[in-house]
Amino acid sequence: MINRIKELRKAMRYHRNQIGDDRCWVDDYKVWNTLPETKQVLRLPTYDEGMRQCRAFHKYRNSASMEETPADAILDPANWDDDLAKMNAEDLRSELSKLENAIYQHCNIFYKVRTLEDDKELYAVLPEKIPADFRLPCEEDFLGTKRTDAGCPQFWKSHQNCPGEHDLHQWGPCKK
């Protein structure tokens, strides 16, 4: 059970720790796919659909500033899972359930656009209490075509001629 808790926390931390151009709606799938009931196949969207998702991501999951780190935050990653050693079997089951529920809730937002507040709720179950950096590049850099090494349009174009399976967590082209 401890290993499963660590696995879920690791996926949530990866999602939280992405910054700048590395923050992406595609990363949601890495968290969701840790649970069988929320597992989803991430297929290569059309360019227009990918850009629609990117525009929504920039609009609703971007912040102009970084939140302050709480005084009781656990800053050293080596100590992030220390709480598990003090838990009995019932506490571990409860912790596992809390993590699974947070992931399930994040995945199953059908009634509205997913926002950075939804991401904050996902991260709130982590013991370290470290805030995410929701600052994204300016709209022109994130959604524009000026830069050839960054931005959503360049990312989706990099996958247009992929021959087989797509790893949408990496720039293309993907290999067979």
LINBELRA-V427158 format. One line per field, one symbol per residue. burial: 1 if it has 24 or more other C-alpha atoms within 12 Angstrom, else 0. Layout:
BEGIN
burial->???
END
This chain:
BEGIN
burial->01001101111111111101111111111111111000000001000001101111111111100000000000000000100100000000001101111111111000000111011111111111111111111010011000000111111111110000011110110000
END
